[in-house]
Amino acid sequence: MAAVTLSNVVKRFGVYEIIHGANIDIADGEFVVFVGPSGCGKSTLLRMVAGLEDISGGEIAIGGKVMNDVEAAERGIAMVFQSYALYPHMTVEQNLSFGLRMNGNPKADTERRVKRAAEILCIDELMQRRPKQLSGGQRQRVAIGRAIVREPQVFLFDEPLSNLDAELRVQMRVEISRLHKELGVTMIYVTHDQTEAMTLADRIVVLKAGNVEQIGAPLDLYDDPANRFVAGFIGSPKMNFLAAKVVETGDGAATIELVNHAGARFKKPLQTTPPAVGADVVLGVRPEHFFDAGQGDCDISVKADVAEHLGSVSYVYADAGDTELIIEREASRHRASGDHLVVSIKAGKALLFDTKGARIR
Protein backbone atom coordinates (compact mmCIF):
# COMPACT_ATOMS: atom_id res chain seq x y z
CA MET A 1 0.00 0.00 0.00
CA ALA A 2 1.14 3.56 -0.64
CA ALA A 3 0.12 7.17 -0.63
CA VAL A 4 -0.05 9.05 -3.94
CA THR A 5 0.88 12.72 -4.27
CA LEU A 6 0.42 14.95 -7.32
CA SER A 7 2.28 18.27 -7.04
CA ASN A 8 1.61 20.98 -9.64
CA VAL A 9 1.11 18.34 -12.31
CA VAL A 10 0.82 19.72 -15.84
CA LYS A 11 0.10 17.97 -19.11
CA ARG A 12 0.56 19.51 -22.55
CA PHE A 13 -0.09 18.13 -26.00
CA GLY A 14 1.98 20.39 -28.19
CA VAL A 15 1.03 23.98 -27.36
CA TYR A 16 -2.22 22.91 -25.69
CA GLU A 17 -2.19 22.56 -21.91
CA ILE A 18 -4.93 20.20 -20.75
CA ILE A 19 -3.99 19.68 -17.08
CA HIS A 20 -3.26 22.94 -15.29
CA GLY A 21 -1.16 22.37 -12.19
CA ALA A 22 -3.10 19.66 -10.32
CA ASN A 23 -2.35 19.26 -6.61
CA ILE A 24 -3.86 16.14 -5.04
CA ASP A 25 -2.81 14.20 -1.91
CA ILE A 26 -4.18 10.65 -1.63
CA ALA A 27 -3.62 8.88 1.68
CA ASP A 28 -2.43 5.31 2.03
CA GLY A 29 -5.45 3.01 1.71
CA GLU A 30 -7.82 5.77 0.58
CA PHE A 31 -10.43 5.37 -2.19
CA VAL A 32 -10.39 8.54 -4.30
CA VAL A 33 -12.57 9.15 -7.35
CA PHE A 34 -11.71 11.56 -10.16
CA VAL A 35 -15.01 12.80 -11.59
CA GLY A 36 -15.99 15.34 -14.21
CA PRO A 37 -17.56 15.72 -17.65
CA SER A 38 -16.05 14.20 -20.77
CA GLY A 39 -12.84 15.94 -21.78
CA CYS A 40 -12.05 17.35 -18.32
CA GLY A 41 -8.70 15.49 -18.11
CA LYS A 42 -9.54 12.84 -15.50
CA SER A 43 -8.39 9.85 -17.58
CA THR A 44 -5.25 11.69 -18.66
CA LEU A 45 -4.44 12.38 -15.00
CA LEU A 46 -4.93 8.70 -14.16
CA ARG A 47 -2.73 7.62 -17.08
CA MET A 48 0.03 9.93 -15.85
CA VAL A 49 -0.14 8.26 -12.42
CA ALA A 50 0.07 4.89 -14.20
CA GLY A 51 3.04 5.97 -16.30
CA LEU A 52 1.15 5.58 -19.58
CA GLU A 53 1.40 9.34 -20.28
CA ASP A 54 4.46 11.53 -19.81
CA ILE A 55 4.30 14.42 -17.34
CA SER A 56 4.90 17.88 -18.82
CA GLY A 57 5.47 19.51 -15.44
CA GLY A 58 5.30 18.89 -11.69
CA GLU A 59 5.81 15.64 -9.79
CA ILE A 60 3.93 12.42 -9.11
CA ALA A 61 5.05 10.39 -6.11
CA ILE A 62 3.91 6.92 -5.02
CA GLY A 63 4.90 5.76 -1.57
CA GLY A 64 7.11 8.82 -1.19
CA LYS A 65 9.14 8.06 -4.34
CA VAL A 66 8.98 10.43 -7.33
CA MET A 67 7.76 8.46 -10.34
CA ASN A 68 8.16 10.95 -13.20
CA ASP A 69 10.84 8.91 -14.95
CA VAL A 70 9.92 5.45 -13.63
CA GLU A 71 8.50 2.94 -16.12
CA ALA A 72 4.85 1.92 -15.69
CA ALA A 73 5.77 -1.71 -14.89
CA GLU A 74 7.98 -0.58 -12.00
CA ARG A 75 5.50 1.75 -10.26
CA GLY A 76 3.76 -0.90 -8.19
CA ILE A 77 0.36 -0.17 -9.70
CA ALA A 78 -2.30 -2.27 -11.41
CA MET A 79 -4.86 -0.80 -13.80
CA VAL A 80 -8.37 -1.96 -14.71
CA PHE A 81 -9.58 -0.68 -18.07
CA GLN A 82 -13.03 0.06 -19.45
CA SER A 83 -12.55 -2.51 -22.23
CA TYR A 84 -11.60 -5.44 -19.90
CA ALA A 85 -8.48 -6.12 -22.07
CA LEU A 86 -8.71 -9.91 -21.64
CA TYR A 87 -6.92 -12.37 -23.92
CA PRO A 88 -9.78 -14.05 -25.86
CA HIS A 89 -7.90 -17.33 -26.55
CA MET A 90 -7.01 -17.89 -22.86
CA THR A 91 -9.11 -19.30 -20.04
CA VAL A 92 -9.92 -17.18 -17.00
CA GLU A 93 -7.17 -18.96 -15.06
CA GLN A 94 -4.65 -18.28 -17.82
CA ASN A 95 -5.69 -14.64 -18.04
CA LEU A 96 -5.16 -14.24 -14.30
CA SER A 97 -1.77 -15.92 -14.24
CA PHE A 98 -0.32 -14.71 -17.55
CA GLY A 99 1.40 -11.55 -16.29
CA LEU A 100 2.95 -13.34 -13.33
CA ARG A 101 4.22 -16.21 -15.49
CA MET A 102 5.75 -13.78 -18.01
CA ASN A 103 7.61 -12.07 -15.15
CA GLY A 104 9.03 -15.37 -13.95
CA ASN A 105 7.03 -15.46 -10.72
CA PRO A 106 7.39 -18.82 -8.89
CA LYS A 107 4.67 -21.31 -9.83
CA ALA A 108 3.50 -21.95 -6.26
CA ASP A 109 3.17 -18.22 -5.54
CA THR A 110 1.34 -17.64 -8.84
CA GLU A 111 -1.15 -20.38 -7.98
CA ARG A 112 -1.65 -18.88 -4.50
CA ARG A 113 -2.36 -15.41 -5.89
CA VAL A 114 -4.73 -16.70 -8.57
CA LYS A 115 -6.65 -18.81 -6.05
CA ARG A 116 -6.93 -15.87 -3.65
CA ALA A 117 -8.22 -13.54 -6.39
CA ALA A 118 -10.77 -16.13 -7.52
CA GLU A 119 -12.03 -16.54 -3.95
CA ILE A 120 -12.29 -12.79 -3.35
CA LEU A 121 -14.25 -12.24 -6.58
CA CYS A 122 -16.27 -15.49 -6.42
CA ILE A 123 -15.15 -16.65 -9.88
CA ASP A 124 -13.90 -20.11 -8.87
CA GLU A 125 -16.41 -21.83 -11.16
CA LEU A 126 -15.35 -19.73 -14.17
CA MET A 127 -11.67 -20.59 -14.22
CA GLN A 128 -11.78 -22.84 -17.29
CA ARG A 129 -14.03 -20.62 -19.38
CA ARG A 130 -12.87 -18.19 -22.05
CA PRO A 131 -13.94 -14.51 -22.14
CA LYS A 132 -16.57 -15.07 -24.86
CA GLN A 133 -18.33 -17.48 -22.49
CA LEU A 134 -18.66 -14.81 -19.76
CA SER A 135 -21.18 -12.07 -19.13
CA GLY A 136 -20.06 -8.44 -18.95
CA GLY A 137 -20.03 -8.49 -15.16
CA GLN A 138 -18.00 -11.72 -15.10
CA ARG A 139 -15.48 -10.29 -17.55
CA GLN A 140 -15.05 -7.24 -15.36
CA ARG A 141 -14.47 -9.46 -12.33
CA VAL A 142 -11.74 -11.27 -14.24
CA ALA A 143 -10.18 -7.94 -15.26
CA ILE A 144 -10.17 -6.87 -11.60
CA GLY A 145 -8.76 -10.28 -10.62
CA ARG A 146 -5.87 -9.80 -13.01
CA ALA A 147 -5.07 -6.59 -11.13
CA ILE A 148 -5.41 -8.28 -7.71
CA VAL A 149 -2.89 -11.03 -8.48
CA ARG A 150 -0.20 -8.41 -8.98
CA GLU A 151 -0.63 -7.39 -5.32
CA PRO A 152 -0.02 -3.73 -6.23
CA GLN A 153 0.52 -0.74 -3.99
CA VAL A 154 -2.17 1.19 -5.89
CA PHE A 155 -5.20 0.14 -7.95
CA LEU A 156 -6.24 2.38 -10.85
CA PHE A 157 -9.71 2.08 -12.42
CA ASP A 158 -10.48 3.85 -15.70
CA GLU A 159 -14.30 3.95 -16.07
CA PRO A 160 -14.52 0.17 -15.50
CA LEU A 161 -18.33 -0.02 -15.36
CA SER A 162 -19.34 2.09 -18.35
CA ASN A 163 -19.89 -0.96 -20.60
CA LEU A 164 -22.31 -2.61 -18.16
CA ASP A 165 -26.06 -2.25 -17.94
CA ALA A 166 -27.66 -0.37 -15.04
CA GLU A 167 -28.27 -3.40 -12.80
CA LEU A 168 -24.76 -4.76 -13.29
CA ARG A 169 -23.23 -1.34 -12.57
CA VAL A 170 -24.96 -1.25 -9.20
CA GLN A 171 -23.82 -4.81 -8.44
CA MET A 172 -20.22 -4.10 -9.46
CA ARG A 173 -20.12 -0.89 -7.40
CA VAL A 174 -20.91 -2.98 -4.35
CA GLU A 175 -18.25 -5.53 -5.34
CA ILE A 176 -15.56 -2.88 -5.78
CA SER A 177 -16.48 -1.27 -2.46
CA ARG A 178 -16.19 -4.64 -0.72
CA LEU A 179 -12.88 -5.27 -2.47
CA HIS A 180 -11.46 -2.01 -1.14
CA LYS A 181 -12.55 -2.83 2.41
CA GLU A 182 -11.03 -6.31 2.19
CA LEU A 183 -7.71 -5.35 0.61
CA GLY A 184 -7.26 -1.91 2.21
CA VAL A 185 -5.22 -0.81 -0.81
CA THR A 186 -5.08 2.72 -2.22
CA MET A 187 -7.53 3.02 -5.10
CA ILE A 188 -7.98 5.79 -7.69
CA TYR A 189 -11.12 5.51 -9.78
CA VAL A 190 -12.12 7.58 -12.81
CA THR A 191 -15.73 8.09 -13.86
CA HIS A 192 -18.03 10.66 -15.44
CA ASP A 193 -20.91 9.22 -13.39
CA GLN A 194 -21.30 11.26 -10.21
CA THR A 195 -23.53 8.53 -8.69
CA GLU A 196 -20.56 6.14 -8.84
CA ALA A 197 -18.38 8.82 -7.29
CA MET A 198 -20.82 9.50 -4.44
CA THR A 199 -21.32 5.83 -3.57
CA LEU A 200 -17.72 4.61 -3.83
CA ALA A 201 -15.39 7.39 -2.74
CA ASP A 202 -13.78 8.31 0.55
CA ARG A 203 -13.03 11.59 -1.23
CA ILE A 204 -13.92 12.98 -4.64
CA VAL A 205 -11.76 15.14 -6.91
CA VAL A 206 -14.03 17.23 -9.16
CA LEU A 207 -12.36 18.26 -12.42
CA LYS A 208 -13.39 20.75 -15.08
CA ALA A 209 -11.36 21.61 -18.19
CA GLY A 210 -8.12 20.37 -16.63
CA ASN A 211 -8.58 22.22 -13.33
CA VAL A 212 -9.28 20.74 -9.90
CA GLU A 213 -12.47 22.51 -8.82
CA GLN A 214 -12.85 20.93 -5.37
CA ILE A 215 -11.68 17.95 -3.31
CA GLY A 216 -13.72 16.54 -0.45
CA ALA A 217 -15.87 13.80 1.03
CA PRO A 218 -19.00 13.06 -1.04
CA LEU A 219 -21.50 14.63 1.37
CA ASP A 220 -19.23 17.64 1.94
CA LEU A 221 -19.28 18.36 -1.79
CA TYR A 222 -23.04 17.82 -1.90
CA ASP A 223 -23.80 20.08 1.07
CA ASP A 224 -21.03 22.64 0.71
CA PRO A 225 -19.94 22.98 -2.96
CA ALA A 226 -17.21 25.52 -3.66
CA ASN A 227 -18.86 26.91 -6.79
CA ARG A 228 -21.80 26.57 -9.14
CA PHE A 229 -20.10 23.96 -11.32
CA VAL A 230 -19.56 21.57 -8.39
CA ALA A 231 -23.07 22.28 -7.08
CA GLY A 232 -24.59 21.42 -10.45
CA PHE A 233 -22.42 18.40 -11.15
CA ILE A 234 -22.69 16.64 -7.79
CA GLY A 235 -26.19 15.38 -7.05
CA SER A 236 -28.84 13.47 -9.00
CA PRO A 237 -31.18 14.95 -10.01
CA LYS A 238 -29.06 18.04 -10.38
CA MET A 239 -29.41 21.27 -8.41
CA ASN A 240 -31.86 23.90 -9.68
CA PHE A 241 -30.61 27.41 -10.43
CA LEU A 242 -32.86 30.48 -10.41
CA ALA A 243 -31.98 34.02 -11.49
CA ALA A 244 -32.23 36.52 -8.62
CA LYS A 245 -31.27 40.03 -7.49
CA VAL A 246 -30.07 41.57 -4.27
CA VAL A 247 -32.69 44.03 -2.93
CA GLU A 248 -33.15 46.13 0.19
CA THR A 249 -35.49 44.96 2.93
CA GLY A 250 -36.36 48.50 3.99
CA ASP A 251 -34.39 48.51 7.25
CA GLY A 252 -30.93 48.82 5.76
CA ALA A 253 -30.46 45.08 5.31
CA ALA A 254 -30.47 43.16 2.03
CA THR A 255 -32.32 40.09 0.85
CA ILE A 256 -32.86 38.10 -2.35
CA GLU A 257 -35.68 38.57 -4.85
CA LEU A 258 -36.30 36.03 -7.60
CA VAL A 259 -36.39 37.30 -11.17
CA ASN A 260 -39.50 36.30 -13.19
CA HIS A 261 -41.46 35.56 -10.01
CA ALA A 262 -43.34 38.74 -9.10
CA GLY A 263 -43.06 39.59 -5.41
CA ALA A 264 -41.07 36.45 -4.59
CA ARG A 265 -38.42 37.55 -2.14
CA PHE A 266 -36.94 36.01 0.97
CA LYS A 267 -38.38 37.18 4.27
CA LYS A 268 -34.98 36.90 5.95
CA PRO A 269 -32.04 39.25 5.31
CA LEU A 270 -28.78 37.81 4.03
CA GLN A 271 -26.63 36.51 6.88
CA THR A 272 -23.36 37.16 5.07
CA THR A 273 -21.99 40.36 3.55
CA PRO A 274 -24.04 40.59 0.36
CA PRO A 275 -23.11 41.90 -3.07
CA ALA A 276 -24.23 45.45 -3.77
CA VAL A 277 -27.95 46.09 -3.88
CA GLY A 278 -29.16 45.55 -7.45
CA ALA A 279 -26.48 42.93 -8.20
CA ASP A 280 -27.52 39.89 -10.23
CA VAL A 281 -27.04 36.58 -8.40
CA VAL A 282 -28.04 32.93 -8.85
CA LEU A 283 -29.96 30.92 -6.26
CA GLY A 284 -29.27 27.18 -6.03
CA VAL A 285 -31.93 24.82 -4.66
CA ARG A 286 -31.78 21.03 -4.59
CA PRO A 287 -34.95 19.13 -5.65
CA GLU A 288 -35.55 17.85 -2.11
CA HIS A 289 -35.37 21.37 -0.67
CA PHE A 290 -38.69 22.57 -2.05
CA PHE A 291 -41.34 22.57 0.66
CA ASP A 292 -45.12 23.06 0.79
CA ALA A 293 -46.40 26.61 0.39
CA GLY A 294 -45.85 28.73 3.50
CA GLN A 295 -43.30 26.37 5.07
CA GLY A 296 -40.25 28.30 3.87
CA ASP A 297 -39.06 31.89 3.47
CA CYS A 298 -40.11 32.45 -0.15
CA ASP A 299 -43.03 30.99 -2.12
CA ILE A 300 -43.09 30.60 -5.90
CA SER A 301 -45.74 29.30 -8.30
CA VAL A 302 -44.73 26.91 -11.07
CA LYS A 303 -46.52 24.85 -13.72
CA ALA A 304 -46.07 21.08 -13.57
CA ASP A 305 -44.98 19.56 -16.87
CA VAL A 306 -43.78 15.95 -16.49
CA ALA A 307 -43.47 13.66 -13.46
CA GLU A 308 -41.11 10.73 -12.99
CA HIS A 309 -42.49 8.23 -10.50
CA LEU A 310 -39.83 6.26 -8.62
CA GLY A 311 -41.87 4.53 -5.95
CA SER A 312 -41.52 6.45 -2.69
CA VAL A 313 -40.89 9.78 -4.45
CA SER A 314 -41.73 11.54 -7.70
CA TYR A 315 -39.67 14.14 -9.52
CA VAL A 316 -41.86 16.85 -11.00
CA TYR A 317 -40.36 18.80 -13.92
CA ALA A 318 -41.97 22.21 -13.76
CA ASP A 319 -41.97 25.38 -15.85
CA ALA A 320 -40.69 28.27 -13.77
CA GLY A 321 -40.77 30.96 -16.45
CA ASP A 322 -37.11 31.34 -17.38
CA THR A 323 -36.05 27.82 -16.45
CA GLU A 324 -37.18 24.28 -15.75
CA LEU A 325 -37.16 23.14 -12.13
CA ILE A 326 -36.92 19.60 -10.78
CA ILE A 327 -39.00 19.27 -7.61
CA GLU A 328 -39.00 16.20 -5.38
CA ARG A 329 -42.42 15.28 -4.00
CA GLU A 330 -43.90 12.35 -2.15
CA ALA A 331 -45.17 9.90 -4.73
CA SER A 332 -48.78 10.34 -3.61
CA ARG A 333 -48.59 14.13 -3.92
CA HIS A 334 -47.31 14.70 -7.42
CA ARG A 335 -49.20 17.00 -9.76
CA ALA A 336 -50.57 16.23 -13.20
CA SER A 337 -49.24 17.95 -16.29
CA GLY A 338 -50.52 21.52 -16.54
CA ASP A 339 -51.36 21.88 -12.84
CA HIS A 340 -50.04 24.91 -10.97
CA LEU A 341 -47.96 24.16 -7.91
CA VAL A 342 -46.86 26.54 -5.16
CA VAL A 343 -43.64 25.55 -3.44
CA SER A 344 -41.56 27.21 -0.75
CA ILE A 345 -37.80 27.69 -0.39
CA LYS A 346 -36.05 27.90 2.97
CA ALA A 347 -33.19 30.40 3.10
CA GLY A 348 -31.04 27.99 5.13
CA LYS A 349 -31.34 25.30 2.45
CA ALA A 350 -30.53 27.51 -0.55
CA LEU A 351 -27.08 28.40 -1.90
CA LEU A 352 -26.10 31.68 -3.50
CA PHE A 353 -23.66 32.25 -6.37
CA ASP A 354 -22.53 35.26 -8.33
CA THR A 355 -23.09 35.36 -12.09
CA LYS A 356 -19.58 33.95 -12.71
CA GLY A 357 -20.33 30.87 -10.60
CA ALA A 358 -18.39 31.75 -7.44
CA ARG A 359 -20.04 30.77 -4.17
CA ILE A 360 -21.37 33.68 -2.08
CA ARG A 361 -22.91 31.67 0.74
C-alpha positions as CSV (number, residue, x, y, z in Angstrom):
1,M,0.0,0.0,0.0
2,A,1.1,3.6,-0.6
3,A,0.1,7.2,-0.6
4,V,0.0,9.1,-3.9
5,T,0.9,12.7,-4.3
6,L,0.4,15.0,-7.3
7,S,2.3,18.3,-7.0
8,N,1.6,21.0,-9.6
9,V,1.1,18.3,-12.3
10,V,0.8,19.7,-15.8
11,K,0.1,18.0,-19.1
12,R,0.6,19.5,-22.6
13,F,-0.1,18.1,-26.0
14,G,2.0,20.4,-28.2
15,V,1.0,24.0,-27.4
16,Y,-2.2,22.9,-25.7
17,E,-2.2,22.6,-21.9
18,I,-4.9,20.2,-20.8
19,I,-4.0,19.7,-17.1
20,H,-3.3,22.9,-15.3
21,G,-1.2,22.4,-12.2
22,A,-3.1,19.7,-10.3
23,N,-2.3,19.3,-6.6
24,I,-3.9,16.1,-5.0
25,D,-2.8,14.2,-1.9
26,I,-4.2,10.7,-1.6
27,A,-3.6,8.9,1.7
28,D,-2.4,5.3,2.0
29,G,-5.5,3.0,1.7
30,E,-7.8,5.8,0.6
31,F,-10.4,5.4,-2.2
32,V,-10.4,8.5,-4.3
33,V,-12.6,9.1,-7.3
34,F,-11.7,11.6,-10.2
35,V,-15.0,12.8,-11.6
36,G,-16.0,15.3,-14.2
37,P,-17.6,15.7,-17.6
38,S,-16.0,14.2,-20.8
39,G,-12.8,15.9,-21.8
40,C,-12.0,17.4,-18.3
41,G,-8.7,15.5,-18.1
42,K,-9.5,12.8,-15.5
43,S,-8.4,9.8,-17.6
44,T,-5.3,11.7,-18.7
45,L,-4.4,12.4,-15.0
46,L,-4.9,8.7,-14.2
47,R,-2.7,7.6,-17.1
48,M,0.0,9.9,-15.8
49,V,-0.1,8.3,-12.4
50,A,0.1,4.9,-14.2
51,G,3.0,6.0,-16.3
52,L,1.1,5.6,-19.6
53,E,1.4,9.3,-20.3
54,D,4.5,11.5,-19.8
55,I,4.3,14.4,-17.3
56,S,4.9,17.9,-18.8
57,G,5.5,19.5,-15.4
58,G,5.3,18.9,-11.7
59,E,5.8,15.6,-9.8
60,I,3.9,12.4,-9.1
61,A,5.1,10.4,-6.1
62,I,3.9,6.9,-5.0
63,G,4.9,5.8,-1.6
64,G,7.1,8.8,-1.2
65,K,9.1,8.1,-4.3
66,V,9.0,10.4,-7.3
67,M,7.8,8.5,-10.3
68,N,8.2,10.9,-13.2
69,D,10.8,8.9,-15.0
70,V,9.9,5.4,-13.6
71,E,8.5,2.9,-16.1
72,A,4.9,1.9,-15.7
73,A,5.8,-1.7,-14.9
74,E,8.0,-0.6,-12.0
75,R,5.5,1.8,-10.3
76,G,3.8,-0.9,-8.2
77,I,0.4,-0.2,-9.7
78,A,-2.3,-2.3,-11.4
79,M,-4.9,-0.8,-13.8
80,V,-8.4,-2.0,-14.7
81,F,-9.6,-0.7,-18.1
82,Q,-13.0,0.1,-19.5
83,S,-12.5,-2.5,-22.2
84,Y,-11.6,-5.4,-19.9
85,A,-8.5,-6.1,-22.1
86,L,-8.7,-9.9,-21.6
87,Y,-6.9,-12.4,-23.9
88,P,-9.8,-14.1,-25.9
89,H,-7.9,-17.3,-26.5
90,M,-7.0,-17.9,-22.9
91,T,-9.1,-19.3,-20.0
92,V,-9.9,-17.2,-17.0
93,E,-7.2,-19.0,-15.1
94,Q,-4.7,-18.3,-17.8
95,N,-5.7,-14.6,-18.0
96,L,-5.2,-14.2,-14.3
97,S,-1.8,-15.9,-14.2
98,F,-0.3,-14.7,-17.5
99,G,1.4,-11.6,-16.3
100,L,3.0,-13.3,-13.3
101,R,4.2,-16.2,-15.5
102,M,5.8,-13.8,-18.0
103,N,7.6,-12.1,-15.2
104,G,9.0,-15.4,-13.9
105,N,7.0,-15.5,-10.7
106,P,7.4,-18.8,-8.9
107,K,4.7,-21.3,-9.8
108,A,3.5,-21.9,-6.3
109,D,3.2,-18.2,-5.5
110,T,1.3,-17.6,-8.8
111,E,-1.2,-20.4,-8.0
112,R,-1.7,-18.9,-4.5
113,R,-2.4,-15.4,-5.9
114,V,-4.7,-16.7,-8.6
115,K,-6.6,-18.8,-6.0
116,R,-6.9,-15.9,-3.6
117,A,-8.2,-13.5,-6.4
118,A,-10.8,-16.1,-7.5
119,E,-12.0,-16.5,-4.0
120,I,-12.3,-12.8,-3.4
121,L,-14.3,-12.2,-6.6
122,C,-16.3,-15.5,-6.4
123,I,-15.1,-16.6,-9.9
124,D,-13.9,-20.1,-8.9
125,E,-16.4,-21.8,-11.2
126,L,-15.4,-19.7,-14.2
127,M,-11.7,-20.6,-14.2
128,Q,-11.8,-22.8,-17.3
129,R,-14.0,-20.6,-19.4
130,R,-12.9,-18.2,-22.1
131,P,-13.9,-14.5,-22.1
132,K,-16.6,-15.1,-24.9
133,Q,-18.3,-17.5,-22.5
134,L,-18.7,-14.8,-19.8
135,S,-21.2,-12.1,-19.1
136,G,-20.1,-8.4,-18.9
137,G,-20.0,-8.5,-15.2
138,Q,-18.0,-11.7,-15.1
139,R,-15.5,-10.3,-17.5
140,Q,-15.1,-7.2,-15.4
141,R,-14.5,-9.5,-12.3
142,V,-11.7,-11.3,-14.2
143,A,-10.2,-7.9,-15.3
144,I,-10.2,-6.9,-11.6
145,G,-8.8,-10.3,-10.6
146,R,-5.9,-9.8,-13.0
147,A,-5.1,-6.6,-11.1
148,I,-5.4,-8.3,-7.7
149,V,-2.9,-11.0,-8.5
150,R,-0.2,-8.4,-9.0
151,E,-0.6,-7.4,-5.3
152,P,0.0,-3.7,-6.2
153,Q,0.5,-0.7,-4.0
154,V,-2.2,1.2,-5.9
155,F,-5.2,0.1,-8.0
156,L,-6.2,2.4,-10.9
157,F,-9.7,2.1,-12.4
158,D,-10.5,3.9,-15.7
159,E,-14.3,3.9,-16.1
160,P,-14.5,0.2,-15.5
161,L,-18.3,0.0,-15.4
162,S,-19.3,2.1,-18.3
163,N,-19.9,-1.0,-20.6
164,L,-22.3,-2.6,-18.2
165,D,-26.1,-2.3,-17.9
166,A,-27.7,-0.4,-15.0
167,E,-28.3,-3.4,-12.8
168,L,-24.8,-4.8,-13.3
169,R,-23.2,-1.3,-12.6
170,V,-25.0,-1.3,-9.2
171,Q,-23.8,-4.8,-8.4
172,M,-20.2,-4.1,-9.5
173,R,-20.1,-0.9,-7.4
174,V,-20.9,-3.0,-4.4
175,E,-18.2,-5.5,-5.3
176,I,-15.6,-2.9,-5.8
177,S,-16.5,-1.3,-2.5
178,R,-16.2,-4.6,-0.7
179,L,-12.9,-5.3,-2.5
180,H,-11.5,-2.0,-1.1
181,K,-12.5,-2.8,2.4
182,E,-11.0,-6.3,2.2
183,L,-7.7,-5.3,0.6
184,G,-7.3,-1.9,2.2
185,V,-5.2,-0.8,-0.8
186,T,-5.1,2.7,-2.2
187,M,-7.5,3.0,-5.1
188,I,-8.0,5.8,-7.7
189,Y,-11.1,5.5,-9.8
190,V,-12.1,7.6,-12.8
191,T,-15.7,8.1,-13.9
192,H,-18.0,10.7,-15.4
193,D,-20.9,9.2,-13.4
194,Q,-21.3,11.3,-10.2
195,T,-23.5,8.5,-8.7
196,E,-20.6,6.1,-8.8
197,A,-18.4,8.8,-7.3
198,M,-20.8,9.5,-4.4
199,T,-21.3,5.8,-3.6
200,L,-17.7,4.6,-3.8
201,A,-15.4,7.4,-2.7
202,D,-13.8,8.3,0.5
203,R,-13.0,11.6,-1.2
204,I,-13.9,13.0,-4.6
205,V,-11.8,15.1,-6.9
206,V,-14.0,17.2,-9.2
207,L,-12.4,18.3,-12.4
208,K,-13.4,20.8,-15.1
209,A,-11.4,21.6,-18.2
210,G,-8.1,20.4,-16.6
211,N,-8.6,22.2,-13.3
212,V,-9.3,20.7,-9.9
213,E,-12.5,22.5,-8.8
214,Q,-12.8,20.9,-5.4
215,I,-11.7,17.9,-3.3
216,G,-13.7,16.5,-0.4
217,A,-15.9,13.8,1.0
218,P,-19.0,13.1,-1.0
219,L,-21.5,14.6,1.4
220,D,-19.2,17.6,1.9
221,L,-19.3,18.4,-1.8
222,Y,-23.0,17.8,-1.9
223,D,-23.8,20.1,1.1
224,D,-21.0,22.6,0.7
225,P,-19.9,23.0,-3.0
226,A,-17.2,25.5,-3.7
227,N,-18.9,26.9,-6.8
228,R,-21.8,26.6,-9.1
229,F,-20.1,24.0,-11.3
230,V,-19.6,21.6,-8.4
231,A,-23.1,22.3,-7.1
232,G,-24.6,21.4,-10.4
233,F,-22.4,18.4,-11.2
234,I,-22.7,16.6,-7.8
235,G,-26.2,15.4,-7.1
236,S,-28.8,13.5,-9.0
237,P,-31.2,15.0,-10.0
238,K,-29.1,18.0,-10.4
239,M,-29.4,21.3,-8.4
240,N,-31.9,23.9,-9.7
241,F,-30.6,27.4,-10.4
242,L,-32.9,30.5,-10.4
243,A,-32.0,34.0,-11.5
244,A,-32.2,36.5,-8.6
245,K,-31.3,40.0,-7.5
246,V,-30.1,41.6,-4.3
247,V,-32.7,44.0,-2.9
248,E,-33.1,46.1,0.2
249,T,-35.5,45.0,2.9
250,G,-36.4,48.5,4.0
251,D,-34.4,48.5,7.3
252,G,-30.9,48.8,5.8
253,A,-30.5,45.1,5.3
254,A,-30.5,43.2,2.0
255,T,-32.3,40.1,0.8
256,I,-32.9,38.1,-2.3
257,E,-35.7,38.6,-4.8
258,L,-36.3,36.0,-7.6
259,V,-36.4,37.3,-11.2
260,N,-39.5,36.3,-13.2
261,H,-41.5,35.6,-10.0
262,A,-43.3,38.7,-9.1
263,G,-43.1,39.6,-5.4
264,A,-41.1,36.4,-4.6
265,R,-38.4,37.6,-2.1
266,F,-36.9,36.0,1.0
267,K,-38.4,37.2,4.3
268,K,-35.0,36.9,5.9
269,P,-32.0,39.2,5.3
270,L,-28.8,37.8,4.0
271,Q,-26.6,36.5,6.9
272,T,-23.4,37.2,5.1
273,T,-22.0,40.4,3.6
274,P,-24.0,40.6,0.4
275,P,-23.1,41.9,-3.1
276,A,-24.2,45.4,-3.8
277,V,-28.0,46.1,-3.9
278,G,-29.2,45.5,-7.4
279,A,-26.5,42.9,-8.2
280,D,-27.5,39.9,-10.2
281,V,-27.0,36.6,-8.4
282,V,-28.0,32.9,-8.8
283,L,-30.0,30.9,-6.3
284,G,-29.3,27.2,-6.0
285,V,-31.9,24.8,-4.7
286,R,-31.8,21.0,-4.6
287,P,-34.9,19.1,-5.7
288,E,-35.5,17.9,-2.1
289,H,-35.4,21.4,-0.7
290,F,-38.7,22.6,-2.1
291,F,-41.3,22.6,0.7
292,D,-45.1,23.1,0.8
293,A,-46.4,26.6,0.4
294,G,-45.8,28.7,3.5
295,Q,-43.3,26.4,5.1
296,G,-40.3,28.3,3.9
297,D,-39.1,31.9,3.5
298,C,-40.1,32.4,-0.1
299,D,-43.0,31.0,-2.1
300,I,-43.1,30.6,-5.9
301,S,-45.7,29.3,-8.3
302,V,-44.7,26.9,-11.1
303,K,-46.5,24.8,-13.7
304,A,-46.1,21.1,-13.6
305,D,-45.0,19.6,-16.9
306,V,-43.8,16.0,-16.5
307,A,-43.5,13.7,-13.5
308,E,-41.1,10.7,-13.0
309,H,-42.5,8.2,-10.5
310,L,-39.8,6.3,-8.6
311,G,-41.9,4.5,-5.9
312,S,-41.5,6.5,-2.7
313,V,-40.9,9.8,-4.5
314,S,-41.7,11.5,-7.7
315,Y,-39.7,14.1,-9.5
316,V,-41.9,16.9,-11.0
317,Y,-40.4,18.8,-13.9
318,A,-42.0,22.2,-13.8
319,D,-42.0,25.4,-15.9
320,A,-40.7,28.3,-13.8
321,G,-40.8,31.0,-16.5
322,D,-37.1,31.3,-17.4
323,T,-36.0,27.8,-16.4
324,E,-37.2,24.3,-15.7
325,L,-37.2,23.1,-12.1
326,I,-36.9,19.6,-10.8
327,I,-39.0,19.3,-7.6
328,E,-39.0,16.2,-5.4
329,R,-42.4,15.3,-4.0
330,E,-43.9,12.4,-2.1
331,A,-45.2,9.9,-4.7
332,S,-48.8,10.3,-3.6
333,R,-48.6,14.1,-3.9
334,H,-47.3,14.7,-7.4
335,R,-49.2,17.0,-9.8
336,A,-50.6,16.2,-13.2
337,S,-49.2,18.0,-16.3
338,G,-50.5,21.5,-16.5
339,D,-51.4,21.9,-12.8
340,H,-50.0,24.9,-11.0
341,L,-48.0,24.2,-7.9
342,V,-46.9,26.5,-5.2
343,V,-43.6,25.6,-3.4
344,S,-41.6,27.2,-0.8
345,I,-37.8,27.7,-0.4
346,K,-36.0,27.9,3.0
347,A,-33.2,30.4,3.1
348,G,-31.0,28.0,5.1
349,K,-31.3,25.3,2.4
350,A,-30.5,27.5,-0.5
351,L,-27.1,28.4,-1.9
352,L,-26.1,31.7,-3.5
353,F,-23.7,32.2,-6.4
354,D,-22.5,35.3,-8.3
355,T,-23.1,35.4,-12.1
356,K,-19.6,34.0,-12.7
357,G,-20.3,30.9,-10.6
358,A,-18.4,31.8,-7.4
359,R,-20.0,30.8,-4.2
360,I,-21.4,33.7,-2.1
361,R,-22.9,31.7,0.7
